[in-house]
Amino acid sequence: MRRTSGIGRQLLSLVALSLMIFIVDACTIVHDDDEDAKKTDKKLDIYFVTDDFKPDEFVEKIWDDKVVPYFKEKCLPISDVLPTWAKDQEAAGRQFGYREKAEGSPWNFRVKGSGRIVSLNTASRASTVDVDLDPADGSADVLIQIGPVIKDSAIRDSLEFISFTDFTNQLEFARLSNALNKKVNKTVTGELDRDNLMGKGISFNGAFTQLQDSDLIRITPVSLEVK
């Protein structure tokens, strides 16, 4: 009997372990970095992944009808933004940018421009091209992401008709940003002839965020033409 009980306990332990693995696999832990959390102890939010929200389908429905026309309407010439940005990013944000939340969250900028590709950065999957904006002076002014990995959430956070409050939790909101970036790679940058980009003219509509990890502004394109 004792041996049978031991086997039974082992089976129960295996079942419990399997259940725990399933639960962990079905949830995502998200750092709560909002302003209220910063005032107290930083905490973790745990969200369970469900199939209720399908971000790729959501993006497919809004991309051509809402996202692309919105950027076509809202984008400002980047040549208007850069001089103020170079002096005072907050001032540039107040004059040219958009952010859903109040003070403390990063500004996002919807911009358009044209220029010439003067350098390629394709060693990593998060590839970019350096662009010398018109009027040309021979030096790079901005980076444009060409993927396949697209960084940051500049597209999502530039859309005034998209609000965090429309989504169940932070995980859904993050999945939306990933889906938008995947759409950029699929329809905007995925078919670029990477072997023949150097020296080509380029025009774009896109967005960049105040949070930058490079010396040059990194723009995520919503539309792109290489000629």
C-alpha positions in Angstrom: 0.0 0.0 0.0 2.8 2.4 0.9 4.4 1.9 -2.5 1.1 2.5 -4.3 0.6 5.7 -2.3 4.1 6.9 -3.2 3.3 6.4 -6.9 0.0 8.2 -6.5 1.7 11.2 -4.9 4.2 11.3 -7.8 1.4 11.3 -10.3 -0.4 14.1 -8.4 2.9 16.1 -8.4 3.3 15.6 -12.1 -0.3 16.7 -12.8 0.2 19.8 -10.6 3.4 20.7 -12.3 1.8 20.3 -15.8 -1.0 22.6 -14.7 1.4 25.2 -13.5 3.3 25.1 -16.7 0.1 25.5 -18.7 -1.0 28.5 -16.5 2.4 30.3 -16.9 2.4 29.6 -20.7 -1.1 31.2 -21.0 -0.2 34.4 -19.3 2.1 37.3 -19.8 3.7 39.5 -17.1 3.8 43.2 -17.9 5.7 45.8 -16.0 3.5 48.6 -14.9 5.5 51.7 -15.8 2.8 54.3 -15.7 3.2 57.5 -13.7 1.1 56.3 -10.8 3.3 53.2 -10.4 6.4 55.4 -10.4 5.1 57.3 -7.4 4.8 54.0 -5.4 6.5 50.7 -5.6 6.8 49.3 -9.2 4.5 46.4 -9.6 3.8 43.7 -12.1 0.5 43.1 -13.9 -0.2 39.5 -15.1 -2.5 39.2 -18.1 -3.9 36.0 -19.6 -3.6 35.5 -23.3 -7.0 35.0 -25.0 -8.2 34.6 -28.5 -10.8 37.3 -28.1 -8.5 40.0 -29.6 -7.0 39.3 -33.0 -4.5 42.2 -33.6 -3.5 41.1 -37.1 -7.1 41.1 -38.2 -7.8 44.4 -36.5 -4.9 46.0 -38.3 -5.9 44.6 -41.7 -9.3 46.2 -41.2 -8.0 49.7 -40.4 -4.7 50.0 -42.4 -5.9 51.0 -45.9 -9.1 52.8 -44.8 -7.9 54.7 -41.7 -4.1 54.4 -41.0 -2.7 55.3 -44.4 -5.1 58.2 -45.1 -4.7 59.5 -41.5 -0.9 59.8 -42.0 -1.4 61.4 -45.4 -3.5 64.1 -43.8 -1.6 64.6 -40.6 2.1 64.3 -41.6 4.1 67.6 -41.3 7.2 68.3 -43.3 10.1 66.9 -41.3 12.1 70.0 -42.3 9.7 72.0 -40.1 10.1 69.8 -37.1 13.9 69.2 -37.0 15.1 72.7 -36.1 12.9 72.9 -33.0 13.6 69.3 -32.1 17.4 70.0 -32.2 16.9 72.8 -29.7 14.2 71.6 -27.4 12.3 68.3 -27.7 9.5 69.3 -25.4 8.9 72.5 -27.3 8.9 70.4 -30.5 6.4 68.1 -29.0 4.1 70.9 -27.9 4.2 72.5 -31.4 4.3 69.5 -33.7 3.7 66.3 -31.7 0.9 64.2 -30.3 0.6 62.1 -27.2 -2.5 60.5 -25.7 -1.5 60.8 -22.1 -0.7 64.0 -20.2 2.7 65.4 -19.2 5.4 62.8 -18.7 4.7 60.4 -21.6 6.8 60.7 -24.8 5.7 62.8 -27.8 5.2 61.2 -31.1 5.7 63.0 -34.4 3.9 62.3 -37.8 6.3 63.5 -40.5 6.9 63.4 -44.3 9.9 64.1 -46.3 12.2 63.1 -49.2 15.9 62.7 -49.7 18.6 60.3 -50.8 19.8 57.1 -49.2 23.5 57.6 -48.2 24.1 54.5 -46.1 22.6 51.1 -45.4 22.6 49.4 -42.0 21.5 45.8 -42.7 23.8 43.8 -40.4 20.9 43.2 -38.0 17.3 42.2 -38.6 16.3 45.7 -37.4 17.7 47.2 -40.6 17.6 50.9 -41.4 18.8 53.3 -44.1 20.4 56.7 -43.5 18.7 59.5 -45.5 20.1 62.8 -46.5 17.0 65.0 -46.6 16.3 67.5 -49.3 18.0 69.9 -49.8 20.9 67.6 -49.8 24.2 68.4 -48.0 25.8 65.0 -48.3 25.2 64.0 -44.6 22.6 61.8 -43.1 19.7 63.5 -41.3 17.4 60.6 -40.3 17.1 56.8 -40.2 14.2 55.0 -41.8 13.4 51.5 -40.6 13.2 48.9 -43.3 12.9 45.8 -41.1 12.1 43.0 -41.1 12.2 43.8 -37.4 10.5 47.2 -36.7 11.3 48.8 -33.4 9.1 51.0 -31.1 5.4 51.8 -31.1 5.6 55.1 -33.0 2.8 54.1 -35.4 0.3 53.0 -32.8 1.1 56.0 -30.5 0.6 58.5 -33.3 -2.9 57.5 -34.1 -5.5 59.7 -32.3 -8.3 57.3 -33.1 -6.5 54.5 -31.1 -6.7 54.8 -27.3 -5.3 52.5 -24.6 -8.7 52.7 -23.0 -10.3 50.9 -25.9 -8.4 47.7 -25.0 -8.7 45.2 -22.2 -5.1 45.5 -20.9 -1.5 46.4 -21.7 -0.9 43.1 -23.4 -3.6 43.7 -26.0 -2.2 47.2 -26.6 1.3 45.9 -27.0 0.1 43.2 -29.4 -1.6 45.9 -31.5 1.8 47.7 -31.9 3.4 44.5 -32.9 0.7 43.9 -35.5 1.1 47.4 -36.9 4.9 46.9 -37.2 4.4 43.6 -38.9 2.0 45.3 -41.4 4.7 47.9 -42.2 7.2 45.1 -42.9 4.6 43.2 -45.0 3.3 46.0 -47.2 5.7 49.0 -47.0 9.3 47.7 -46.6 9.1 43.9 -47.2 9.5 44.1 -51.0 12.3 46.6 -51.2 15.3 45.7 -53.4 17.8 45.9 -50.6 20.8 45.2 -52.9 20.0 48.4 -54.9 19.0 51.0 -52.3 22.3 52.9 -52.0 22.1 56.3 -53.7 18.4 56.0 -54.5 15.9 58.8 -53.9 13.3 58.2 -51.2 10.1 59.8 -50.1 8.1 58.8 -47.0 5.2 59.4 -44.6 5.8 58.0 -41.2 6.3 58.5 -37.4 9.0 58.7 -34.8 8.8 58.8 -31.0 10.6 61.1 -28.6 12.2 58.0 -27.1 15.3 57.5 -29.3 18.2 55.1 -28.9 20.3 56.4 -31.8 22.0 59.7 -32.7 19.7 60.2 -35.7 15.9 60.2 -35.5 14.5 56.7 -36.4 11.4 56.9 -38.5 8.9 54.1 -39.0 7.3 54.5 -42.5 3.6 54.1 -43.2 4.2 54.8 -46.9 7.5 54.7 -48.8 8.7 55.3 -52.3 12.1 54.5 -53.6 13.1 55.9 -57.0 
